[in-house]
């Protein structure tokens, strides 16, 4: 039986070698189809990974815990009803919450505290009402702020509670114009409404306001910001902030405005958010003074983007294989017509219909297997080939290369393991399926009519 199959394979290969150009062109369809499956799925994986990285950079693995002022909470007259005497009821997230969340939840890799207050900034008669942000050095990376001059806040600045500040681009432009602000001072309104000088150590590049994405991320305007070490803000201003503006008094007693908790992997975000909620609710039962923002939309978008690319690329690759299968059927039908007399002679010498079917199926399977194997080899070379293509474009078309976005130039194909057996299995299946009709047509010929064929 084994010898019989070997002779059938030998006969099929010999028949294919009689028309080498035709056989090569037929295999080319399967070769392109298999290589396309591996290439397109690899590029789809590379693009989806890049998209996921972009989405994660927007904060898909961040959980934001913000202080929310309860609606019923406000200023209360002190005992005796003396005018101007107020009692501040503390609310919002605290440093104790920060310590608990950053140390007791294993999936949290980092916690970034922020305190924001409204202040007036002055210099040489110029006055700006803006946001004073007490933060750490990690705030810059969190909000993707870029330093234009000098440097951003460092941990040592906070430990020493130095009166250092970093200006937003618009604030620096309005206060200093074309002068270099580094090393100069800006006056920031203190709790006693007295100007206190702060030394400028850095200026940020302009950053457009960020729009809130559904319920995931809060919108922020960085235009009128000044950044100081959070330890400095806590030491100079304390937790009680009272502002007298236009005859009205605004007051609050808050320790932290926000804690951004970073989770190691986006798969753990939802579970971690539930643990955070339980932890905070345990210590904030008397009032609802916090809100937890989970980037659900961004997480769903990352997954949807991945699935969309994989399905889209898979469909295109499937079409390529289908075209290759049609090419096999077309060539085999032409081969059957050319070899009608040969089929008649074989039938006259005692060959059964199954023998004829088997002979033509072996030929189509050989074409599919060889084409598929060469396609796999080409597919495995997609990364070095892609790098070589980028090198050629960068060398000979530098303007075109420079015009491409960094994200596009940085995309690299990532071969998916299961794409190799999948593409090879599909190529062999297509060879069998598309070879069945020509083989059956050849086997169904009348031997006498076949012998009469010229």
C-alpha positions in Angstrom: 0.0 0.0 0.0 2.8 2.4 0.9 4.6 1.6 -2.3 1.4 2.3 -4.2 1.1 5.7 -2.7 4.8 6.5 -3.4 4.4 5.5 -7.0 1.3 7.8 -7.2 3.2 10.7 -5.7 6.1 10.0 -8.0 3.8 10.0 -11.1 2.1 13.3 -9.9 5.4 15.1 -9.4 6.7 13.9 -12.8 3.5 15.2 -14.4 4.1 18.6 -12.8 7.7 18.7 -13.8 6.7 18.3 -17.5 5.3 21.9 -17.3 7.6 23.7 -14.8 6.5 27.2 -15.6 2.8 26.4 -15.2 3.4 24.6 -12.0 5.5 27.5 -10.6 2.8 30.0 -11.5 0.1 27.8 -9.9 2.2 27.4 -6.7 2.7 31.2 -6.7 -1.0 31.7 -5.8 -0.7 29.5 -2.8 2.7 30.9 -1.9 1.3 34.5 -1.9 -1.8 33.4 0.0 0.1 31.7 2.8 2.7 34.4 3.1 -0.1 37.0 3.1 -1.8 35.2 6.1 1.4 35.3 8.1 2.4 38.9 7.0 -1.0 40.5 7.5 -1.7 38.8 10.8 1.8 39.8 11.9 1.3 43.4 10.9 -2.2 43.3 12.4 -0.7 42.2 15.7 2.1 44.8 15.5 -0.4 47.6 14.7 -2.8 46.5 17.5 0.0 46.3 20.0 1.1 49.8 19.0 -2.5 51.0 19.3 -2.8 49.4 22.7 0.5 51.1 23.8 -0.9 54.4 22.5 -4.2 53.9 24.4 -2.3 52.8 27.6 -0.3 56.0 27.3 -3.6 57.9 27.6 -4.2 56.3 30.9 -5.9 53.0 30.2 -4.1 51.4 33.2 -4.7 54.4 35.5 -7.4 54.5 38.2 -8.2 58.0 39.3 -9.6 58.7 42.8 -10.7 62.3 43.1 -12.1 64.4 45.9 -15.7 65.5 45.4 -17.3 68.1 47.5 -20.6 66.9 48.8 -23.5 69.1 47.7 -24.8 69.7 51.2 -21.4 70.7 52.6 -20.6 74.4 52.8 -19.6 77.2 55.2 -21.2 77.0 58.7 -21.3 79.9 61.2 -19.4 79.2 64.3 -21.0 79.2 67.8 -22.4 82.6 68.7 -23.0 83.5 65.1 -20.1 85.9 64.9 -19.8 87.3 61.4 -16.7 86.0 59.5 -16.3 83.1 61.9 -16.6 79.8 60.0 -16.2 76.2 60.7 -14.6 74.0 58.0 -15.7 70.4 57.8 -12.9 68.3 56.3 -13.9 66.1 53.3 -12.2 64.2 50.5 -9.4 61.7 50.1 -6.6 61.9 52.6 -2.9 61.0 53.0 -4.0 58.0 55.0 -6.0 56.8 52.0 -2.9 57.3 49.9 -0.8 55.2 52.2 -3.4 52.4 52.4 -4.0 52.2 48.6 -0.4 52.3 47.7 0.7 49.7 50.1 -2.1 47.2 50.6 -3.2 46.5 47.0 -0.8 44.2 45.2 -1.8 45.1 41.6 -1.1 48.8 42.2 2.4 49.6 40.9 2.5 53.3 41.7 0.4 56.0 43.3 0.7 59.7 42.4 -0.8 62.3 44.8 -1.9 65.7 43.6 -3.3 68.8 45.4 -4.8 71.6 43.4 -5.8 75.0 44.7 -6.8 78.3 43.0 -4.3 81.0 43.5 -3.2 84.4 42.1 0.2 84.7 40.4 1.9 88.1 40.1 5.0 89.7 38.7 5.8 93.3 37.8 2.2 94.3 38.0 0.9 91.4 35.9 -1.7 89.3 37.6 -3.0 85.8 36.6 -5.6 83.8 38.3 -4.6 80.2 37.9 -4.2 76.7 39.3 -1.5 75.9 41.7 -0.6 72.2 41.5 1.2 70.5 44.3 2.7 67.3 42.7 5.7 65.0 42.5 8.1 64.4 39.6 5.9 61.6 38.3 3.1 64.1 37.5 5.0 65.1 34.4 5.1 61.6 32.8 1.5 61.0 33.9 0.2 64.0 32.0 2.8 63.8 29.2 4.1 67.3 29.9 7.3 68.3 28.0 9.9 70.6 29.5 10.8 73.5 27.3 13.4 75.2 29.6 15.1 74.1 32.8 13.7 71.1 34.5 10.6 69.7 36.3 10.2 69.2 40.0 12.4 66.5 41.6 11.9 64.4 44.7 14.7 66.3 46.5 12.9 69.6 46.0 9.9 68.2 47.9 12.0 66.7 50.7 13.6 70.0 51.4 10.3 71.9 50.9 11.9 74.4 48.6 10.1 77.3 47.1 10.7 76.1 43.6 8.1 76.3 40.8 7.6 75.3 37.2 5.5 77.4 34.9 3.1 76.3 32.2 4.0 77.8 28.8 1.2 80.4 28.8 1.9 81.5 32.3 5.6 82.0 31.5 4.7 83.9 28.3 2.2 86.3 30.1 4.5 87.0 33.1 7.9 87.2 31.4 7.2 87.8 27.7 10.4 87.1 25.8 12.6 87.0 28.9 14.1 83.8 30.2 12.2 83.0 33.4 14.7 80.5 34.8 16.2 81.7 38.1 13.7 84.5 38.4 10.8 84.7 40.9 7.1 84.6 40.7 4.8 85.8 43.6 2.2 83.3 44.6 -0.7 84.4 46.9 -0.3 82.9 50.3 -3.1 81.9 52.8 -2.8 85.3 54.3 -3.3 86.9 50.8 0.3 88.0 50.9 2.6 87.4 47.8 5.3 84.9 48.5 8.2 84.6 46.0 9.0 81.3 44.3 12.0 80.6 42.2 11.3 79.4 38.6 13.3 76.3 37.8 11.5 75.2 34.6 9.0 76.1 31.9 6.8 73.6 30.1 5.9 73.4 26.4 2.4 74.4 25.5 -0.2 71.6 26.0 -3.7 71.8 24.7 -6.5 71.1 27.1 -7.3 67.4 27.3 -10.9 66.4 26.6 -12.7 64.0 28.9 -13.2 60.6 27.2 -16.7 59.4 28.3 -16.6 58.5 31.9 -12.9 57.5 31.8 -10.8 60.5 32.1 -11.6 64.0 33.4 -10.8 66.9 31.1 -8.0 69.2 32.2 -6.8 72.7 31.2 -3.0 73.1 31.7 -2.9 76.7 30.4 -2.7 78.6 33.7 -0.8 76.1 35.8 2.1 76.5 38.2 3.7 73.4 39.6 5.4 73.2 43.0 6.4 70.2 45.2 3.4 68.8 47.0 5.3 68.8 50.3 6.0 72.5 49.8 2.3 73.2 49.1 1.3 71.2 52.2 3.8 73.0 54.4 3.1 76.5 53.1 -0.7 76.3 52.7 -1.9 73.5 54.9 -5.2 71.7 54.3 -7.4 74.7 55.0 -7.8 77.0 52.1 -9.8 80.2 52.3 -10.2 82.5 49.3 -11.8 85.9 49.4 -12.8 86.8 45.8 -15.1 89.7 44.9 -16.7 89.8 48.4 -17.5 86.1 48.5 -15.6 83.6 50.6 -14.7 80.1 49.3 -13.2 77.7 51.8 -12.3 74.0 52.0 -10.4 71.6 54.1 -9.0 69.0 51.9 -5.8 67.0 52.1 -5.6 65.7 48.5 -7.4 66.6 45.3 -6.5 63.4 43.5 -4.6 60.1 43.6 -3.8 58.4 40.4 -3.1 54.7 40.9 -1.2 52.9 38.2 -2.0 49.2 37.6 0.6 46.8 36.1 -1.6 45.4 33.4 -4.9 46.5 32.0 -6.5 43.1 32.6 -6.3 43.8 36.3 -7.8 47.3 36.2 -11.5 46.4 36.8 -10.7 44.0 39.7 -8.3 46.6 41.2 -10.9 49.3 41.0 -13.3 47.2 43.0 -10.7 46.7 45.7 -10.0 50.4 45.8 -13.7 51.3 46.1 -14.1 48.8 49.0 -11.0 50.2 50.8 -12.1 53.8 50.5 -15.7 53.3 51.4 -14.6 51.6 54.6 -13.1 54.9 55.8 -15.6 57.3 54.2 -18.9 56.2 55.4 -20.2 59.4 56.8 -20.3 61.2 53.4 -19.9 60.5 49.7 -16.8 62.7 49.2 -14.9 60.8 46.6 -15.2 59.5 43.0 -13.4 56.7 41.2 -12.7 57.0 37.5 -12.0 53.8 35.7 -11.0 54.1 32.0 -13.6 51.6 30.7 -14.0 53.2 27.3 -10.2 53.1 26.7 -10.0 49.5 27.8 -12.8 48.5 25.5 -11.3 50.5 22.7 -7.9 48.7 23.1 -9.6 45.3 22.9 -11.9 46.3 20.0 -9.0 47.7 18.1 -7.1 44.4 18.4 -10.0 42.3 17.4 -10.9 44.6 14.5 -7.3 44.5 13.1 -7.0 40.7 13.4 -10.4 40.1 11.7 -9.7 42.6 9.0 -6.3 41.3 8.2 -7.5 37.7 8.4 -10.2 38.4 5.8 -7.8 39.9 3.4 -5.4 37.0 3.8 -8.3 34.5 3.4 -9.2 36.2 0.1 -5.6 35.8 -1.1 -5.7 32.0 -0.3 -9.1 31.8 -2.1 -7.6 33.3 -5.2 -4.7 30.9 -5.0 -7.2 28.0 -4.8 -9.2 29.2 -7.8 -5.8 29.4 -9.7 -5.2 25.7 -8.8 -8.7 24.7 -10.0 -8.2 26.6 -13.3 -4.9 25.1 -14.1 -6.0 21.6 -13.2 -9.1 21.9 -15.4 -6.9 22.9 -18.2 -4.6 20.0 -17.4 -7.5 17.5 -17.5 -8.4 18.7 -21.0 -4.8 18.4 -22.2 -4.4 14.9 -20.8 -7.7 13.4 -21.9 -6.0 10.9 -24.1 -3.6 9.9 -21.3 -6.6 9.4 -19.0 -8.3 7.2 -21.6 -5.2 5.0 -22.0 -4.9 4.6 -18.2 -8.6 3.6 -18.0 -8.2 1.1 -20.9 -5.2 -0.5 -19.2 -7.3 -1.1 -16.1 -7.0 2.0 -13.9 -10.1 2.6 -11.7 -11.8 5.9 -11.3 -10.4 6.2 -7.8 -6.9 5.9 -9.3 -7.5 8.8 -11.6 -9.0 10.9 -8.8 -6.0 10.0 -6.6 -3.5 11.0 -9.3 -4.9 14.5 -9.9 -5.5 15.1 -6.1 -1.8 14.2 -5.5 -0.8 16.8 -8.0 -2.9 19.5 -6.4 -1.8 18.6 -2.9 1.9 18.7 -4.0 1.3 22.2 -5.5 -0.4 23.3 -2.3 2.2 21.8 0.1 5.2 23.2 -1.8 3.6 26.6 -2.3 2.5 26.6 1.4 6.0 25.6 2.7 7.7 28.4 0.6 5.0 30.8 1.8 5.8 29.9 5.5 9.5 30.5 4.9 8.8 33.9 3.3 6.4 34.7 6.2 9.0 34.0 8.8 11.3 36.5 7.1 8.8 39.3 7.5 10.6 41.2 10.2 14.0 41.4 8.5 12.3 42.1 5.1 10.3 44.9 6.8 13.4 46.4 8.3 15.1 46.3 4.9 12.2 48.0 3.2 12.2 50.8 5.9 16.0 51.2 5.3 15.5 51.5 1.6 12.8 54.1 2.0 14.9 56.1 4.6 17.9 55.9 2.3 16.4 56.7 -1.1 13.2 58.5 -0.1 14.3 60.5 3.0 11.5 63.2 2.6 8.8 60.5 2.4 10.3 58.7 5.4 10.5 61.9 7.4 6.9 62.8 6.6 5.7 59.5 8.1 4.5 59.7 11.8 6.8 58.2 14.4 4.1 55.7 15.3 4.0 54.4 11.7 7.8 54.2 11.5 7.9 52.3 14.8 5.5 49.5 13.7 7.1 46.1 13.5 5.4 42.9 12.5 4.9 40.4 15.3 4.5 36.8 14.1 1.6 35.0 15.7 2.5 31.3 16.4 -0.9 29.9 15.4 -0.8 31.7 12.0 1.8 29.3 10.6 -0.1 26.0 11.1 -3.3 27.8 10.2 -2.1 29.1 6.9 -0.4 25.8 6.0 -3.5 23.8 6.9 -5.8 26.1 4.9 -3.5 25.9 1.9 -3.6 22.1 1.9 -7.3 22.1 2.4 -7.8 24.5 -0.5 -5.6 22.3 -2.7 -7.8 19.3 -1.9 -11.1 21.2 -2.2 -10.3 23.0 -5.4 -8.7 19.9 -6.9 -11.7 17.6 -6.2 -13.8 18.9 -9.1 -11.1 18.6 -11.8 -10.1 15.1 -10.5 -13.7 14.0 -10.4 -14.2 15.4 -13.9 -11.2 13.5 -15.2 -12.4 10.2 -13.5 -15.9 10.6 -15.0 -14.6 10.5 -18.6 -15.7 7.7 -20.8 -12.6 5.7 -21.7 -13.6 5.2 -25.3 -14.3 8.9 -25.9 -11.1 9.8 -24.1 -9.1 7.5 -26.5 -10.7 9.2 -29.5 -9.7 12.7 -28.3 -7.1 14.4 -30.4 
